Each structure stands twice: as C-alpha cells, then as structure tokens.
Amino acid sequence: MLEDKFVTINDAKIHYIEDGEGFPFIICHGARFNARTYEETGTIQAVVDSGFHAMSIDFPGYGKSENLAMEMSTFISSFIDALKLEPVVILGASMGGEAVTGFATKYPDKVKALILVGAVGIAEFESDLSKLDGKPMLLIWGKNDSISAPGNYELLMRYNQSAEFSNIGRQHACYLDDSKGFNERIKEFLAKIK
C-alpha cells in the first residue's frame, strides 16, 4: 500500500512515497512535477508489480519537501544513505534525469541500473560518462521532445553502448501522453535486471 514518508536530511524534512518490497527503485521527478506524478501515471504500481520497492521522492522545495541547499547529486546520495538502500535502480525525468546522471557519475557503486527520461544537461557530465559503461540503462524520449534534444541520449549511448533506447509518446513528459507504453517498457527493462 502506498505510504507517505519523511526522512530528515541536513535538518530538512524530505517527503517521499513508497510501496512494495524487494530491490530499491527510486523515482526522481522533473521540474514541473512531484512524487505523486508517478502514482497518477501508474508507474509506481508498475514498479511494484515488477517485484521492486518503489520510492518516489519530492525533491527539496517540491511537493511536501522542505527547501535544502544541496547539490542534487549529493542530495540523492544523502537520501540513499539515510535509508541505507544502495545499490539502487533509479529513474530520473528531465531535471531529475540530469540530477540522476550527476549522481550516477559521482557515485557509480550506488547504482545498479538507470532509467533516464528526456534527461537534460547531459553534456555537463561528459567527462565522467564512461563511469556508466556497462551499467544497465534505459533511455526513454518522447518522439517530439522539444525540451531535451536528441544529443542528450546520443551522448549517453556513445559512452554506454549497451544502453537501450525507446521513443514513447510525443512530448517531453512522455509518461503523461502514453503512460501505458511507458510503464510497459519499464517493466520489460526491470524483468532483465532482477
């Protein structure tokens, strides 16, 4: 059953929702969204149905989380440390994808697999992307994504040739216009890494 939870990081209350048991799967939202977005799209349930322990975070200053002055990659690491979760499967969409990429290149041992959805700002991490080589990685972009250019996923694929790529939906937030296809693709990917 989906539960609201809080964890304290540097005196800030950070909200997340969780459901399921099994290997930890963390969801990091984009700038216009929050933890509940992935409940509404059915993604949390798809992750739970795949046998994973789903946790969808409200980034600091979003949803029910308090503000926290901390680099996003360090925040993700602190969240994982506070809950003693590593290694994790982690999904990041748009801004969340940028944060997850920064986290994964900084702390590759804490990552079992990545799912990046319309991730932005990937070039910022180019010098460290080779640290992700061989990690199971799923890249999902909307067919007409006007926010994250194809160069972002192309760069990720250049440094991790085993990365899987899927065009799903039309827009940047492709999980909104094709939730079913999005969730099915995630379930297919998770079946391979269990």
N, C-alpha and C positions, 0 to 999 in steps of 0.2 A: 504494500500500500504506500502511495506517495506521501512523503512526510516533509514538512518544513523543518529545517535545522539551521543552527547558527554555530559558527566557530569564531573564536577571537584570534585575530592576527594583529600584533602590534597595537593592542588596545582598541581595535576596531571590530565591531560585530559584523561578520560576513555571513550572508544568507545563502543557503543552497537548498535544493530539494533533492530527495533521493528515494530510490525504490530498488528492490531486487537484491539478490545475493550473487556472489561469485566474484570474478575478476573486476577490479575497479575501472569504470568508464566515466571520464569527466567530460562535460559539455561546457564550452566557453562561447558565449553569445557575441553577436555583433553590436555595433553602436546604437542602433535603434531598438534593441530588444532586451530581454532579460531571461532569467532562468525559466520562467513559465512558458516562454515561446515554444520550447521543445516538448512540453506537456501538451500544448494545444495542437501541435503538428503530429503527435503520436510517436515522436522519435524516442522519448524516454521509454514508452511501452515496448517499442521495437527492440531497444537495447536489452530491457529486462527479459523479453521473450527469447532473446538470444542467449540467455544464461549469464548476463553480466549485472554488476551492481552499478546502477546509473546514478550519477550525481551531476546536477545542472547548477552551475554557480551564477549568482548575481555578482558581477564584477564590482569592485569598490565604487560607490556613488551611483549604482544602478539598482533598480528594484528595491529590495529591503536591506541592502548592504550599506553600511556607513562608508564615508569617504576614508581613503587611506592613501597617503603619499608614498607610493612604492612603484618601482618599475614593474610592468605587467608580468614579465617572465619570472621575476623574483616573487611576485605575489602568487603565481601559480605554484611555484616550488614550495613556498611557505604553506599554502593550502594543503598540498600533498603531504608535507612533513607533519603538519598539525594533526592530520587524520591518519598518519602512518600508512600510506597507501601504495608506495612505489613497488614495482613499476606499474604504470597505468596505460590504458588506451585512452587517447584524448582527442576530442573533436573541437575544432575552432572554426568559427564562421566569420568572414570579413575581418573586422578589427580583432575578433577573437582568434582568427587564424594567424594573424600577424603575431599576437601575443604567444600563441602556442608554438609557432615556428621559432620565435626568440627563446622560449623556454626549452624546447627540444634541442636546439643547437647548443645551449648553455649547459643543460643537464641531460645529455642523451641516455645516461644509465637509468633515469627515472621513467623512461618512455619505452613501452612495449610496442605500440603502434600508434599511428597518427591518421586522422581524417581531417583534411583541410577543405573548407567550403568557401569558394570565392575569396580566398585569403588575399589581403592587400599587403603592400610593403615588403614583399619577399626579397627584393634586391638588397635591402638593408642588411640581410644576413648572408649574402652570397659567399663571403669568405669562410663561413662556418657550415655551409650546407652539406659539405662532404661528410660531416659527422652523422648525417642521417642516412647515408648509403647503406642499403640492406635492411633498413627498418621497414616493416610492413607499412605501407602508406596508400591511402585512398584520397584522390583529389576529385572533388565534385564542383563543377562550374555550371551555372545557367547558360543556356545556348546563346542568349543575347545579353550577357552580363555587361552592363555599361559602367560598372564601378571598378571591377578587378580585371585588368587587361589579361589576355592570354599569355603574355610574357611571364606572369607570375607562376602559372602552373608549368609552363615550358621550362622555366629556370629550376623549379623543384624536380622535374623529370630528368633534367640534364645531370643533376647530382645524385639522383636515386633512380636508376634505370629500371628497378623492379616496381616502381610506383604504378598504381593503377589509376586510370583517368576515366571519368564519366561526365557526359553532358546530360544534365537533368533539368527539366523545367525551362523557363525562358529567362527569368530575371536574376538579378544578383542574389536575392534571398530565395533561391530556387526551392527550398524546403517549404515555402508558402504556396507556390503555384503547382507543385507536384509532390505533395507530402508522401503519397503512396509510393511513387517511384523512388523518391529519396530514401525512405525508410527500408524499402526492399533491398536497395543497393547496399545500405549499411549492414543489413542482416546477412547478405551474401558475403561481404567482406569479413564480418565477425566470425562467420562459420569457419573461415580459413585459419583464423589466428587463435582459436580456443585451445 
